[in-house]
Amino acid sequence: MCFAQSATISGIVLSASNVPLSNVNIVANEFGTTTNLEGFYILEITADTENTITFSHIAYKDVIVKDLILTTNETFEFNPILKSNITQIDGVTVTANGNKKINNILNISPEDIRKIPGANYGVETILKLLPGVSSNNELSTQYAVRGGNYDENLVYVNEIEVYRPFLIRSAQQEGLSFVNSDLIQNVKFSAGGFQAKYGDKLASVLDINYKTPTLFSLRADLSFLGASTSLETVSKNQKLSSVSGIRYRDNSLLVNSRQTQSNFNPAFTDVQSYATYRFSPKLKLNFLGNLAVNDYTNKPLNRQTNFGTLDNPQALVVYYEGQEINKYTTALGALKGTYILNDNTTLKLISSIYHTTEEEYSNVIAAYQLGDIDSNLGSSSVGEVITTRNVGSQFNRTRNDLDALIFNMEHKGTHTMNNSVLEWGAKFTHEDIRDQLRESEFIDSAGYSIRPPRSEFINNQPLEPFNAPLVAYNGINALNFVKTNRFSGYVQLGTQKTWNETDIYYNLGIRTHHWTVSGTGVEKVDHTVFSPRAQFAIKPNWDKDMLFRLSTGIYHQPPFYRELRDSTGTIQPNVKAQKALNIVAGNEYSFLLWERPFTLISETYYKKLKNVNPYTLEDVRIRYSANNNTEAYVYGAELRMNGAFVPGTESWISIGYLKTEENRDNKGYIPRPTDQRLKIGILFQDYIPTIPDLKMYLNLVYQTGVPGGSPSYADPYNFQNRLRDYKRADLGISYIFANKNKQYPSTHWLHAFKELSFGFELFNLFNNQNSITNTWVRDASSKNEYAVPNYLTSRVLNLRLGLRL
């Protein structure tokens, strides 16, 4: 038995003078609604079938959209313009994730984001299933795109750029992503080749829009990992609306599944609000506010990791003393004013201020023993250490403090001319960073302290006496006060034409960025870069629904504070912007299979990078060399097929291959830290036909290991070790008691719920042993050094309750 599923279409209806129209009737088959005072509407339609939607008003001619096909739970934004002289018939076919994205932007369903199981709920979980996006750490919300690193991704919420904390070094310290999934209206993502209006990064753009509510709604989500609640409100005159959310997360369930036993006491909390006030049909003001407190306390106790081979099983046993106390407090406040100047011109003014205070304090002593384990299956001590070959200890001390203030002021404008759109913008950014680094690592092996593996510590003991101060194996001590002023701007022109029944689109734009670095004891340095970018798309008038895209441009990434800081903590103000020539070619083919909509997207890409700032990556911590002595390249190909594999659901499979290498100081090309190679991601949704309210959500990820398992001091040209392949499956099972398709009479106890679901999640379903780094242990007796994997989370059960009133 199959039940009809629904999708959602929403937007703002405008007049020819670009003024929102109220009381416009919208009808789609048996469904209907009207626009509110601000011209906003939201309408549910039948998914996976053709829909004809009519927009009508007594003072205007109708707008008719024909052959609209949306997949289940898809949200499609459509903003029609009603004119007074003609009836408009827009005969478009929209299949599998909305209209053809000629601007190289992918739409992602907010409903899928909220439902898909993952160790971190949110948009990042679903991004990691895309072919060009990789992450080998389920505890982290950070991701790498097409050979880039975590610092090469742009994130916007309602056109406001958002930032992440600076000092986080391990994923279990991260807590919450900035983006609150409960507040999302729509999500757009580009993995490369994006337009000039987006900022100056090398890899990707995540463009989030929060909701503008039209009705009161209260949503809550509870699980063993934490809780969240969101509230949507609208004033009686509908001029003021707001959507707000509170989240609390506790990673103990996941972290305690790792091999290191600890007293783990994290508390990750944030509060967000997005409000809109309409002064008139032409003027509105938006406010975005966020306050997040990540309070992380960890007292490691002990750890045993078995490794080696069947013939030579070994174990590392570690006993700890001490604790880590880290705290990250971030706040963001932003105002955005939008003014409709005339029929064709819209102006915006955006200001924001971001402040973060971060503390990393730790004293941890680790005493370890390396030995052989009992592999006799009949023994009562199987798996335990029976002989010890080496002992040693390690002392880590950290006292890091950072205070950062970032202020932005930006103007944006849009002017429409027939079938062309002219967009421009100018932005000023001021960054004030105060940073104190104090880190040290002492290693003691068999009663003596090991010095750093540097030439000044080479000695010929005991034949020759050697006198040198006792120094840390690794140590950083730096105090930095850095200010950066940035001026950036862009202008771009997009045009859509029809030639011999073939639709043609192109967008030409250019960005410029000028910045000045200064500070206490820092030389004042200026830099300027220009970034031309272009996108071209063609949709032939063929029987097959196909679109071809080509994007190219010069992309620059001016250095942020962390990219100016070298491995010793010293600021290098002469660091240039990293530069990439990016070429992306793609095809999008929409078709009906089993009388259901599907889309096949294929892309190839190539990046040639210069002025590369090389770095090391350990867990999620990036440390730059703070120079431009490297060149690199990235190339790859991707396939992604999505659609209704099961009627009434949307699933996809994606496959990607990439290769990225770098050449430092003309020594030759070696793999970069994000040389991912093969990536396979599967998102699958299903239900029991006889019990359609019992839903199943499954995501599967396989990706080959990256070069991340080498010692931090190793020269990558002499030694490179890859991590093991990353394999993970997360399963979610839930029962839907109430939703928009399942309502109850007023006498029923479920009548009060617009949505109610309960279920369980199994993270790491097959209990794969994935590792994020290696601990390198020295065996004094054999003079060998062993790579002991630091494993990620094992299988974990989580219960989850979701409701909306």
NORQUIZI-V130575 format. One line per field, one symbol per residue. phi: phi as a letter, one per 20 degrees, with the letter a starting at -180 (. if undefined). Layout:
phi=???
This chain:
phi=.cdfdcccdbqcedefemdfdeleecccledaaceefemebbbecfembfcddddcbfecefdcddlecdegmfddebdfdededcedddedddclnnffefemddecffffffeffafcfqffffffeffedcbdbffdeebdclnedfeddeccclmdfdcdgeegdcffefndfffeffefebccbceqmefffefdcedbcddddefdfdbfbccbccbfeqbbbccdcbffemedcbccbccccceggfffeefeebedcebdcbccbccccdfagdcbcdcccbcccddcccdfdbbccebndffcfcbddcddcobdccbcdcbccbccdccefbgdccdccccbcccccccccbccdcdccdbedfdffeefdgnefdcddbcabbcdccbdccccccdccbdcbccecleccdcbabbdccdcdcccdbcbcdcdclnceeeffdffdfbcfefcfcdbffcffcbcbbccccccdcccabbbcdccccclmdeccbcdbbdcbcccdbqfmdffcdbbcccfbbccbbcfedfeeccdcbcbrdddcffegffeeefeneedfefeffccedcccbcccdbdclmcfccddcbcbbcddclfefbdccldedcefmbceccbbcbabbcbdcrefdgncccbcccccbbccccelleoecfefdffmeccccdccbbegecfeedcccccccbffdfcdeffeffffdbcceffgecbccdccbdeebbfdbdcffeefeffefbbbbaccdelgelfeecdbdeededffdmecdedfefefefcdcdbccbbd
